Amino acid sequence: MDNEYDLSCEEGVRAPIGDEDICAACDLVLAQEGVERPCMVSISVVSEERIRALNDAWRDVDRATDVISLECERPDDPDLAPGEPCELGDIVLAPAYIARQAASFGTTEADEFRLLLTHGLLHLLGYDHLDEDEAEAMEAREEALLALMPCDRPIDHVTLTRHREDGDA
């Protein structure tokens, strides 16, 4: 499948994994989720100041976070013509925030970034963690997908989707 990724990195900000790894992780998630339609995803790597402004503008939450997902279309949308690419949406990640979070969860920056990229993409595919059952299903799916990715070291239990406490993403 020929997915398209629009990758951007704010000046002075660096992702802890390369563009090829970002695209490969997204391709793996989409394939494992059974998405057969080509998808387009925008992935932005930004500063904490920028993600805080986006979080405030889009979610009315005036604080920084690790990842924000903004959904556009779903691959199973009946209004999409057969074979027409799906504009899945946008994923915005803040590596500085993610790095601090990695330290608190005992993961590497790269692995935490992969987790949050996966988390954001699953949101675009309709997963959520608004209630206990949804959160457990999303966490289990994140763990299963991460087990298929080349990681620095095995990632222990996703620890209740880093967002359980504050309702982010």
N, C-alpha and C positions, 0 to 999 in steps of 0.2 A: 504494500500500500504506500502511496506517495503522500505522506503528510507534509504539511508546510509549517515551519516554525519561524516566526519573526522574533529574533532574539535582539534585545537591546540592553545596554549596560550604561547606567548613568556615569558621567565623567567622575573619575576618582573612586569608583566602586568596582569591586571585582568579585565574580562568582567563585566559589571554592572548587568547582568542577568546570571543565571546558565545554564549549559549545557542542562538540560531538557527543559527550556524555549526557548532556541535557537532552539532546534530540533522541539519543538511544533510549534513555529512561522513559521519555514520553511515548516513543514508538512501542516499547515493551508494554507499558500500561494500556495503551489503546488496543494493542493486539490481544493481550490477556483479558481485556474486558469485552472482546468479541466485536469491536468496532470495525466494520468492513468498509465503511464510507471514508474516503480521504478527508482528513480534518486539517483545519488551520488554527493554530494557537499562537497567541502573542505572549512572549515571556519576557518580562522586564526585571532587571536587577537594579535595585535602587537603594538610596540612603535611608536611614531611619527617619530623617526629616520628611522625605518625600512620601514614604509609606504612611507616616502619621497623617500627613495632609490628605492622602487618598482615603485612609480609614475614616477620617472626619467627614470628608465630602460624600463618600459612598455609603458609609455605615453609621454616621453620626456618633462615632467613637473617637474622641480626641486623644489618642495615644498611639505609639508605634506598635507594630505587630510583626510577625514573621512572614506571613503570606496572606495575600488577598486574591480571591478568585472572582472574576466577573463573567458570568455566563452570557453567551449570545444565542447560539442555536444548539439543539440536541441532534445527534446523528440519526435518531429514529423519527425525526420530525417528518410527518406525512406531507408537509408542504414543500419539502426539498425534492427536486426532480431526481430520478434514478441516476446515480453516478455523480451528482452535483456535490462538490466539496461542502463540508459543514464548517461554518465559522464558529468553532467551539467556544472561544472566548479568550480572556486575558488572565494571566497569572503574574502577580507581582510579588517578588521576594526581596527581603532585606537581609543580606548576608551578615551584617554586623550584629543584628538582633539574633539571627540564627546561630552565630558563633557563640554568643553568651549562653543561649539556650542549650547548645551542644554540650558545653561544659557542665551545665547543671544536670543533664541527663546522661552524661558519661559516654557520649558519642563523639565522633570527629565532626568537624565543620562540614566536610564533604558529605558524610553520611546523613547528617541532619538536613543538609540542603536537599539531598535526594528524597528524603522522607517528606519534606515540606513541598517539594515539587510534585511528588506523587499525591500528597494530600490535596493540593490545589487542583490537580487534574481530575482527581476523583470527584471533587465538588462540581467541576464542569460537566461531569458525566452523571450528576444527579445524586451522589452520595451526600449525606449530611450527618450531623452529630447533635441534633437538637434534643433527642431523648436518649435514654440509656440503651435501648435496643439498636437504634440507628448508630450510636457511637460505637458500640461493640462490633457491629457489622463492618463499619468503616475501618476500625482499628485492625480487625482480622484481615481485611482485604489489603490494607497497607502492609501489614507484616508479610503476607503471602507474596505480594509484589516485590517488596524489598529483598526477600529471600532469593529472588531470581536475578537481582542486579549485582554487578560487581561492586562490593562495598569494602571499605577499609578493614572492617571486622564485623562479625555477626552483630546485628542490632537486636538487643533484648526487646522484650515486650514494648510495644509502642507507648506504653504508659498513658493510657486513657487519652489518646489524641491530644497532645499538648494544649489543645484549645478547650478542654472540658471546663476549666475553671473560669475562663474569661469570655467564652463565647465567640472567639475570633474566627477568622477565615470564613 
